[in-house]
Amino acid sequence: MKKREAQELLNRYVDGTCTPEEKALIDHWYLMESSRQKLPDENEDPFSEKSEIWQAISEINHLQGARGRVRKIILKTSIAASLIFMLGAGAYFYTQQKTEQLVKIDKTPTQNNDIDPGGNKAVLTLADGSKILLDNTGQGHIATQSGIQISKSSDGSITYQISQKEAVKQSKSIVYNTIETPKGGKYHIILPDGSNIWLNAASSLRFPAAFTGKERSVELKGEAYFEIAKNKNIPFRVHTDDINILVTGTQFNVMAYKDENYSTTTLVEGSVEVRNSSQNISLVPGEQAINKTGNSLSKKEVDIEGAIAWKNGLFRFNNSDIQYVMRQISRWYDVSVEYQGKIPHNHFGGYISRDSKLSQVIKMLELSGVKFSVEDKKIIILP
C-alpha cells in the first residue's frame, strides 16, 4: 500500500467511516506502537500479509487524531475489562490490568459439543392463525393473504406487497400478522409501506398486513432496528409494553425486553417523540431515551455504533455488568445461565463478534478473571 492509500485509511479511521477490519488494523498498530513494541514478526502476527500497510502507517507522522481516539477507548476500559478487535482471521482481546497486553484468541473450538451462534430464524403467524417457519421456507412466494402477496427474497428477507385495489379493501377490515424470533434467532422484514425492520433474538413484531387509516402502527416486544419509509401524511408509531414512539420517517433502535429493568430508544437519523404514561421527550440523532421501571423517562447522548452493534453482527459492552452480558449471550445462543455463589462484580467493555461460537466468547470473557463452565445448554458462572 502506498503512503497516500495509508493516509486515506487513517482519514477514514478518524472520520469513523472505515470498515471494522480497517479499524482493527489501526487499533492493533496503535496498541503495539504505544507500548513501544516493534512490528511483529511475519511468522507470529496475523497481520503479516498486511505488513506493507503497517509500514506505510508507520511512516506517517500526523497520527494525533487516531491516537486520541484510541486513547479515549483505552482510558474508558476498566480494570479487568476487555476491548475486542474482530478480523477476518480471528479475534483479538485487549485487557487493561497492571500492564497493557494483546492476547490472541484461537478460532478452534475448545469443546466437542460447542454451541453455534444464532442465525435467521423466525415464525410468521398469519391472520388466520396459520404459522410459517421462515428458516425452513425457500425463497419466492410463500403465502397470499386477503390479496396480499408475501414472499421471501434470496437474502432471507420477508416482503409484503399489496396493490392499491387491495389496500382499499383492507381499509374496511384490517388483519394483523406477527413475526417472532426465538432465542438464537434474528430476522429482517419489509412491511407493506416499504419500512425495513430487523428483529433481534427473542423478539416479536405485530403489524397490519396493509397500512390504512391515519397512522401506521406496530407492536414490539424485545428489540428491533427500524428504517421507516417516509410519509409525512401517515406517521409511524411503535408501541411497547411501557412506551410508544411517534415518527414520520427515520432510523432508530428500540430495546424493550421484559427481563431488562428499562427500555431504550436510540435515534440514528431523523426525529422521534417517545412517550410513557406521564411524560414525553423528543430525540435528535445520537440521543437515547431511557424509560426505567416506574415510568421514569430521561434521555442522554450515546455512542450510536454501540447501541446498534447487534444489527451489525456484534455484541457491544460498555462497562456492562456480568448479568447484562449474560442476558445478551443467553438470548443469542439459546442457553440458560446459572450463578454459583456470589455474582461477580466484574464489568466488561468492548466488542465480540456474534458469529463466534459460544466457546470462543467464553474464552474471551474468561480473560477478565471470571470462571465459566458450560454443561449442555447451560452456562454456569463459578465462584
N, C-alpha and C positions, 0 to 999 in steps of 0.2 A: 504494500500500500504506500502511495506517495504521501509526502507531507501534507499536501493540500487535502487529500481524502481524509487523513487523520484529523486535520483541523476541522473539517466539516463534521466528522464524527463527534468531536468534542463539543462543537457548537450545538449539535442536536442533543447531546447529553445535558448541557447547561440549560437549554430551552425545554427540556423534558419531552423531546419528540423522538428519541432513539428507541430502538426495539429493546425488549428485555435482555436479549443476548448481548447487544451492544453495551447496554448499561452494566451488565455483569462483568464484561471485559474490562471496562474502565474502573469500576469499583474495585475489582481484584487488583488491577495495576496500582491503583492508588494505595490500597492497603499494604501492598508489598513495598511501594516506594516510601510511604510514610513511616514504615517501621525499619527503613534503611536496609531492606533486603535486596540482594542482587536479583536480576532477572532470572527466572527458573531455568534449570537445565531442560533441554528438549525431551530427555527421557523421563523427566519427573513431573512435568506440568502439562495438563490437558490443553493449555493454550498454545502448545508448541507449534501447531500448524498455523497459528496466527502471530508468530513471532515478529513478522515484519510490521504488524500493527503496533505491537509493543514498542518496537524500536522507533517507529515514527512518532508515537505519542511521547516517548521519552525525549525526543529532540525538540519538542515544542515547549517554549518557556512559559507562556501565559496560561497557566492551569488554575488560576485563582478561583474562577467560577466553579470549576469541577471540584477542586479541593474543598471549597467552602461547603458545597452541597453534601459531599461525602462526609465531611467532618461533622456537619449537623446530624447526619444519620448516626454516626458513631457515638456522638455525645448523648443522643436520645436513648441509646440502649442501656439497660440497667445491668447490674452485676448478675452474671449467670444468665443473661438474656441472649437472644440469638438473632443474627441477620443472615438470611439465606439468599444466595445468588443462584438463580436457576439458569442452566445452559443446556444446549442440546446434548452435550457429552456427559452431563451429570449434575450433581447438586453440590454447592459449597456453603459451609455453615460458619458464620463468623461469630465468635464468642468473645465477650469482653470480661475477663476476670482480672487477675493481677497483671497479666500481660496480654497483648493483642496476638491472636493466632488465627490461622486459616486452616480448617480441617476438611479433608476430603471425605465425602460420603460415597461409598461404593453403591452402584445401582443393583448389584446382585442381591436378591432377596436373602434374608437371614433365616428363614424358616420355610419348611416344605409346604405348610398349609397357609401360605401367605394370602392376604385378602386384597383383591384388586380394587382400584378406585371406582367411584360411581361413573355413570355414563347416561346416555339418552334413554330414559325410562319414564313412562307416564301412562296413565289410563284416561281416556276421554269418555265421559258419560254424556250421552245424548239426551234430548228432552224426553224421549220415550222410556228412558231407564236403561237402554242397551249400552254396553260397555265395549270399548275398543282398546285392546292392549297395543299401544303405539310402537313399542320397541320390537314387536313381532310382526308388524304390518309393513308390507312392501310399499315402494313409492307409487304415486299415481292416485287415482280416485279411490277413496276409502268409504265414503258414505254420502247419501243425499238426504237432506232433512228439510221438509217443507219447501222444496225447491232450491235449497241452499246446497252448493257443492262444497264438499270437504275433501281436501287432497293432501297428500304427503309428498314433499319435494325430495330431491336426491340427497340434500343435506340433512334430512330428517325433520324439517320444519313442517308444522301443520298450517294450512291456509284455508280460510273461508272465503268463498266467492258467492255474491248474490247479485242478481240482476235488478234493475230499477223496478221492474214489474213485480218481482217477488218482494221487494222492500215495501211496496205499497200494501201488499197482502199481509206482511209481517206486522205492520203498524197496528193492525186490528187484533193480533194475537201474538204476543211476544213469548218466545220459547227460550229456555236457558240451557246452556251446556256447562260442564265442569271439566277442567283438566287438572289431574292430580299427579304429582311426582312422589314416589315413595322415598324412604331413606335410601341413599345411594343413587338417586336419580336427578335429572335436570331435563328441561325441555324448552324449546322455542316455538312460539305460536304467533301467527299473524292473524289478527282479528278482522272482522268484516270491514272495518273502516280503514284498514291498512296499518294499524298500530302494531308494533312489534313488542312482544313480551317474552322475557326469558325467566323461567321459573327455576329457583334453586331447589335443593333437596327438601323433601318432606313439606311440600307446599301445595296449595291449590288455588285455582282461579275460577270463579263462577262468572259467566258473561252471557249476554243475549246472542243468539245465533245471528241476529241482524240488529243493528243500532237504528232505532227510530225514536221520534219524540224530540224533546228539547235538550237532552243531555245523553252522553254515553257513560254508562255506569257499570262497574265491575266490583266483585268482592274478592279480597285476597286474604289467605291465611298462609303464614310462612314468609317467604322472601321472594321478591321479583324485581327485575330491572325493566323499566318502561321507556319505550321510544314512541311517543304519541303522535299520530298523524294530525297535522294542524287543521283545525276547523273552528274559527272564532265564533261561529254561529251556534255550534253544538259543543259545549265544553265537555271535558272528560273528567270523571270522578272515580276515585278509588276508595272503597270502603274496607276497613279492617275492623277488628272487634272493638277498638278504642278510639280510632281517628278516622277522618275522611279527608281526602286530598283533592283539591279542585285545580284543574289545569285546562289550557286550551291547546297546547302543542309544545311538548318539551321532553327532556330526558331526565329521569330520576330513578332512584333506588328506594325501595321500601322493605324494611326488615320488621316483621311483626310475628315472630314465633311466640307461642304461648309459654314456652319454658324459659323465655328471657323476661327479666323484670322491667323491660322498657321496649318501646318500638322506636325506630328511626326512619326518617325520610331525608334522603340526601339528594340535593339538586345538582345536576350536571350541566344542564342547559335550559334556558327559558326562565319561567317563573311558576311557582305553585303557592297555594294557600293551604295550610294544614290546620285542621280544627279538631278539638276534642269536645267534650260535652259542655265546657265552660270557657274555653279560650280559643283564639285563632291567631296564627302568625303567618307572615309571608316570607318566602325564601328567595335569595338570589343565588346564582351559581357559586358553588364552593361552601354553601351553608347546609347545616343539618338540623332538622327538628327532632327533639328527643321528647317522647311522651312517657313519663315514668308511671309506675303503679300509683294510683291515687289521682290520676289526671293532672299531673304537673307538667305543663308544656313549656319547653325552652328551646333555644337554638344556639349554635356555635359554628365557627369556621372549622372545616375539616379537610383532611387530605382525601381528595376525590378518588385517586387511584386506590387508596386503601379501602374505601367504602365499597367500591365495585370490583374488588380484586377477584371475588368468587366468579363473576361473569367472565373474567379474563383467564380463568383456569388456575387461580392462586388462592391459598389461604393467606390472610394478612393479619398479623398480630401486632398490636401496638401497646406494649406494657400490659398485655392481657393476662388475667389470672388463669390458673390451670383449669378451672371449671368452665370458663368461657371457651378455652381452647378445645377441651374435650367434648363440649356440646357440638362444636362445628365438625370435629372428626367423627363423632358418633353419627351425625346425620349423613355425612358423605360416604362413610364406609359401612353403614348399616350395622353398627356394633353397639353393645351396651357398655357402660362404664361403671366400675366399682372402685371405691376408695377403701383401702385397708388402713386403719389407724387414722391419724390426723391428716387433714387435707393439706398438701404442701402449699407454702406461701409464695412459691416461685412465680415470676412474671416473665412473659415471653414477648419478643418483638421481632419482626421480620416477615419474610415470605417463604412459603413452601408450595411447590407445585402440586396441584390437585390431581395430576397424572401419576404421582408417586404411589407405589404400593404401600400398604399400611406399615410393613416392617421398616421401610425407609423413613417414613415420618416418625415412627417411634425412635429409631436410631438418632435422628436429628434432635428430637426433644430430650433424649437422654443426656445430651451434651450439657444440658442445663443443670444436671445433677439429680433430676427426678428419675426414679426407677419404675419400670413398667414390666408387666407380664401380660402376654396375650394367650388366652385359652379359648379355642374355637372362635366364637363371635363376641368375645368379651375382653375388654381391656381392663386390667387391674393395676391401679396405682399403688405401689408398695410403700410401706413406711421407711 
